[in-house]
Amino acid sequence: MPKCSYCGKMYEPPRGLTLVNKEGHVKYLCSAKCRKNMAMKRRRVNWIKKGKKTKKEMKKEITEQKEKA
């Protein structure tokens, strides 16, 4: 099973696309979404998961800020 070069997801062989450059580098893409994003030279961003905070963490930060002031 190949692994997508863009998103890193494993997929079945009949699906997806295999790109081979002139230099011989092989890139496997699992979907049209990955192909289009790679063509637009978008990078994968994981800031969404890192930026989300739980309600408890947010309340804790607010109380700390109030105590400092």
N, C-alpha and C positions, 0 to 999 in steps of 0.2 A: 504494500500500500504506500503510495507516494505521500509526501508531506507538502502542503502548500508553502511556497516560498514567501508569500505575503502574510498570511494570517497564522500559519503554523498548524493548521488543522489537518488531520489525516482524512483521506477520502478514497473511495473505491476507484479502480483503474478506468472503467468505461466513462466516468464523468471527468470533468475538468479539461485543462488544456496544458500541453507541454510545449514550452518555447525553447528553442536552441539558438544561441547567438552564433555569429560568425567565428568567434574564438572557441566555440564548443561548450560554453557554459549552459547548463540545462536549468530551466526554471519551471516548476510545476505550479499551476494555479487551479484552485478548486472550483471557482465560480466566475461568472462575468463581473461580479462586484469587485472581486480581488484583481481581476485583469484590468478593469477600468481605473481603479485606484492606483495600481502600479504604473499604468500608462500616464496618469496625471502627476506621477512622482509624489504622491502623498505618503506620509510616513505614519506608522502606527503610533497612536498616542494612548497612553494608559492613564491620563490625568483624571479621567472621569471616576475611576475606582478610588484613586488616591484622594480626590477632592471631597468625596462624600463623607460626612460625619454623622454619627448617631445623635439622637436628641440629647442623650446624657452628656456627650462630649461638648455639644454646643452650649448646654446649660452651665456646664462646669467652666467653660471659657468666659461666659458672660458674668458669672459670679466672681471669677478671678479678676476680671477687668473692673468690676464695681469696687472690689476690695482695694485695688491699687489706687483708685481715684479718691 
